[in-house]
Structure formats: C-alpha cells, structure tokens
Amino acid sequence: MDSRFNVFENELGSKFGKRFANASLVIQQSSLPAVTQELVALRASQINGCGWCIDLHTKEAAAAGESAVRLNLVAAWRETTVFTEAEQAALAFAEEGTRLADAHQGVSDETWAQVRKHYDDDQIAALVALTAVINAANRLAVTVHQKGGSYEVGMFAAAVN
C-alpha cells in the first residue's frame, strides 16, 4: 500500500510539520537523556504500529550509538536485563501513556512513583511531552499510510528545516 498523502509536499501540512518539529526540539534539548527519548519514542511507535516512526527512531538511535541488542529488545523490555531501572520506568510510562483506553486512569500511581524516583521535574515534563508528541506523530503517519523502510538518518531534521 502506498502513502496516501505527503504532508511535507502540502503548504499547510509543511507549516504544521515544521511547527510540530519545533515543539519536539524543546524535548530533544531537555535534560531527559537522548537514549531514553529514543527508547520511549520507539516503544510508543511499536504499540501504535507506526512503521515510519519505528524506522526513524531505530535508525536515529543506532546512529547515536545505541546497541542492536537493546533496540531489538525494546518490545519485550520487561523480559530483559539490558535496561536500567530509570529506562524501565520511562518505558512503563510510555506504554501506559500510549494505551490510555486500556486503563481508565492512564499512568498508574506505581509507574508515576518510579518515574519520580528516577527523573527530576524538567525530565518528567519532557517525558510527558514526548509521550504526547510521539503518539501524535504516530497517528499522523499511520493515517496517511507513511511506510517505514526508506528513512535515512537526519532525513526528518532536513525535511522540517
């Protein structure tokens, strides 16, 4: 199935995409570790079935030095020994923040306590914003059938500049 629509080739879509990317820059420039940001974005994208975002975040994380072992195990992170407690808290947060319809209270008190244990207020603000932004990005890409596989490192940054 081909992509239905190229958002960046449309004037309104391109304007929105650039502003959306600029909002993401606030998160990228935060003190939330870059590797945690990529793991969270990857996990939410896996849950949402967004091939484009999985492709993007896997390749960007690998280019930044993330190991293939850890990237390959994100989907089953609870069953591994390769993620820190802080990363596990962020991954649990990403899952619960993505699967809102599965739990009437969203992020559980237990997960919130684990996030609080490992991250300061600025990092938590970034984690909350990142979970919202990646879920929005997933919905945009899935809606227009933007397929994964063709992403090249740096492509997104170049498209929105």
Sequence and secondary structure as in RCSB ss.txt:
>XXXX:A:sequence
MDSRFNVFENELGSKFGKRFANASLVIQQSSLPAVTQELVALRASQINGCGWCIDLHTKEAAAAGESAVRLNLVA
AWRETTVFTEAEQAALAFAEEGTRLADAHQGVSDETWAQVRKHYDDDQIAALVALTAVINAANRLAVTVHQKGGS
YEVGMFAAAVN
>XXXX:A:secstr
   S  GGGSHHHHHHHHHHHHHHHHHHTSSS HHHHHHHHHHHHHHHT HHHHHHHHHHHHHTT  HHHHHHGG
GGGG SSS HHHHHHHHHHHHHH GGGSTTSS HHHHHHHHHH  HHHHHHHHHHHHHHHHHHHHHHHTT  SS 
  TTHHHHHH 
